[in-house]
Structures are given as C-alpha cells and as structure tokens.
C-alpha cells in the first residue's frame, strides 16, 4: 500500500497513543479509559488498510466509515481524559491530531462517494 498523508498521520497517531498508554500506566491511575483509547486509536489505521484492499467501492467506503467511527471514539476518550484532569502533557496535541485525522477521513469519504 502506498503511503498517503492520511495513512501516515493515522500510523503516527497510533504510535503516539501506544507511547501515551505506556506512560499512562506509570501514573498508577485506573487505565480502563486508556485501554479503550488504545483500542480505538490503533483501529483507525487498521481499518484504513482494510479499506485500501476492499472488494468494491462500497466496501472501501464502509471501512472508511468504520475508521471514522474509531477516530470519533478516540476523540471522546481523549476529551474525557482531559476533563478528568490527569495532567497529561501532550493531551492537546493528541486531540488536535485526532481532529485532523477525522477531517481527512470525512474528506476522503466524501470524495469516494462523489467519484464514479
């Protein structure tokens, strides 16, 4: 699969979340939310890969929608972590990155729906 801006941002985001999760464990706080974030954030790129190798345009769009749902879920968990005030240094950057990926996913889905 050739690299795209969206794919690169998704895998970078997933890597940042994996590193965040490892650091979060050191806080010795309940990690239920962080585990949910880890699952949803790493699923974005996985679904992008599946979309690329889909059987049809409809399959591609479906997988992209799943990636968008996972991205929206990741954003929810990040915002919740910020609200509970665990004093996570890079939380605003992670939220910004997630919002950027969300915008790219929406744009990609809309483009795919319009193309013949």
C-alpha positions in Angstrom: 0.0 0.0 0.0 1.4 3.4 -1.0 1.7 5.9 1.8 -0.8 8.7 1.9 -1.0 11.7 4.2 -4.0 10.1 5.9 -2.2 6.7 6.4 0.9 8.4 7.7 -1.0 10.5 10.1 -3.0 7.5 11.3 0.0 5.4 12.0 1.9 8.3 13.7 -1.2 8.9 15.8 -1.4 5.2 16.7 2.3 5.1 17.7 1.8 8.3 19.8 -1.1 6.6 21.6 0.9 3.4 22.2 3.6 5.6 23.8 1.0 7.6 25.7 -0.5 4.3 27.0 2.9 3.1 28.3 3.4 6.5 30.0 -0.1 6.5 31.4 0.5 3.2 33.1 3.2 4.9 35.2 0.6 7.3 36.6 -0.9 4.3 38.5 -4.4 5.5 37.7 -7.3 3.4 36.6 -6.4 2.5 33.0 -9.8 1.5 31.7 -10.2 4.7 29.7 -6.6 4.5 28.4 -7.2 0.9 27.2 -10.3 2.0 25.3 -8.3 4.8 23.7 -5.5 2.4 22.8 -8.0 0.0 21.1 -9.9 2.7 19.1 -6.8 4.7 18.1 -4.9 1.7 16.7 -8.1 0.6 14.9 -8.1 3.7 12.7 -5.1 2.7 10.7 -6.1 -0.9 10.6 -9.4 0.0 9.0 -7.7 2.3 6.6 -5.6 -0.7 5.5 -8.7 -2.8 5.1 -10.4 -0.1 3.1 -7.4 0.0 0.7 -7.8 -3.7 -0.1 -11.6 -3.7 -0.1 -13.5 -5.7 -2.7 -15.5 -2.8 -4.0 -16.1 1.0 -3.7 -18.9 0.2 -1.3 -16.5 -1.9 0.8 -13.9 0.9 0.7 -16.5 3.5 1.9 -17.8 1.1 4.6 -14.3 0.6 6.0 -13.5 4.3 5.9 -16.7 4.9 7.9 -15.5 2.4 10.5 -12.2 4.2 10.7 -14.1 7.5 11.2 -16.2 5.9 14.0 -13.0 4.7 15.7 -11.5 8.2 15.3 -14.6 9.8 16.8 -14.4 7.3 19.7 -10.7 8.1 20.2 -11.6 11.8 20.4 -14.2 11.1 23.0 -11.7 9.2 25.2 -9.1 11.9 24.8 -11.5 14.6 25.8 -12.7 12.6 28.8 -9.1 12.1 29.9 -8.5 15.8 29.6 -11.7 16.5 31.6 -10.7 14.2 34.5 -7.5 16.3 34.7 -4.8 13.6 34.9 -2.4 16.3 33.9 -1.3 14.6 30.7 1.3 16.8 29.0 0.5 16.1 25.3 -3.2 15.7 25.5 -4.0 18.8 23.5 -1.7 17.7 20.7 -3.3 14.2 20.6 -6.7 15.8 20.4 -5.5 18.1 17.6 -4.0 15.2 15.7 -7.2 13.2 16.1 -9.3 16.1 14.8 -7.0 16.4 11.8 -7.4 12.7 11.0 -11.2 13.0 11.4 -11.3 15.8 8.9 -9.2 13.9 6.4 -11.4 10.8 6.8 -14.5 12.9 6.2 -13.0 14.4 3.1 -11.8 11.0 1.8 -15.3 9.5 2.3 -17.0 12.4 0.6 -14.6 12.2 -2.3 -15.1 8.5 -2.7 -18.9 8.9 -2.6 -18.7 11.5 -5.4 -16.4 9.6 -7.7 -17.7 7.2 -10.4 
